[in-house]
C-alpha cells in the first residue's frame, strides 16, 4: 500500500469503504457457513467451534503480519499478557458467543441493523467513563434516533406486532453491548501496546477459548470441503485485513472523519444479505430502521471519536 493512498481523500474513501464492506459481509458469510457446514440453529456447540476456528486463524494471520512488520509481538509483561487475555475473553469469546447464536436465529438483514447499536452503546458508556467525552445534544439525539431504528426494525406481522426473540435479536444486541464495553477497555490497553499486536493476540486467545468450548460441548463441523474452507479463510481474512487497514487510517487521519464511515457497515450488511442470502428488505420497518440507524451513527460520529475496533 503506497503511503499516499491512506492520506488522500480518494484513498481514505476507498479504504474505509472497503473495511466497512468487509465487516458488513460477515453477516451473510457466517450464515452461509452455517448452511455449508450443516450447523443447525440449535447446535450451539458447532456454532462456537465455527467461530473459534475463524478467530484463532484471524489472530494468527495478524500476528504473522506483525512479525513481518517487525512489531514487538512478544514484548509484553505478565500483567499486559493477562490484560490481553481478558480482552480476548470478552471482546472475542463472550461477544461472539452471543453474536453467532443470535445470527443463527435472526436474519442477516435484521442482524446487520441491530449490531450497529455497538456505536451508540460506545457513546453512552464513554460518557460515564471519560471526563472529556460527554454526551452532547447531537450525540444524544443520534443515540435516540439509532435506538429508535432498532425498535422499528422489530415491528412486523399483523397489526404492527413486535417481532423479537431473545436468542435471535436479543443476543445480537447483547453482543453489540459487549463489543462496546470491551472496545473501551481495549482502547485503554492500546496506549501501552501496539494495536495490531494486541488485537492479534486477543483474537487468537478468544478463538482458542471458543474452539475449546465448542469441542468440549461435542461441536462438529460437517461437510468441510474446498468451498467451506475458502469461506472460513475469507472470514478470518476479513477480520484481520479490515482491522489492519482501519488502524492505518486512524493513525494518519482525524478519528472523527474515519469513524463517520461506520454508517456504511449496516448498509453493506443489509445489501449483501439481500444479495447472497436472498433475504428481503422490502418491508417498511427494515427500510425506515436502516435510515434511522445510519442517521444516528452519522450524528454521533460526525465530529466525535467513536471508532470501530473490530467488526463482525
Secondary structure, DSSP 8 states (H G I E B T S, - for coil): --TTTTTSHHHHHHHHHHHHHHHHHHHHHHHHHHHHTT--TT-HHHHHHHHHHHHHHHHHHHHHHHHHTT--TT---HHHHHHHHHHIIIIIIIHHHHHHHHHHHS-HHHHHHHHTHHHHHHHHHHHHH-TTS---HHHHHHHHHHHHHHHHHTB-SGGG-B---IIIIIHHHHHHHHHHHHHHHHHHHTTTS-HHHHHHHHHHHHHHHHHHHHHHTT----S--HHHHHHHHHHHHHHHHHHHHHHHHHHHS-HHHHHGGGHHHHHHHHHHHHHHH-----SHHHHHHHHHHHHHHHHHHSSS----SS--
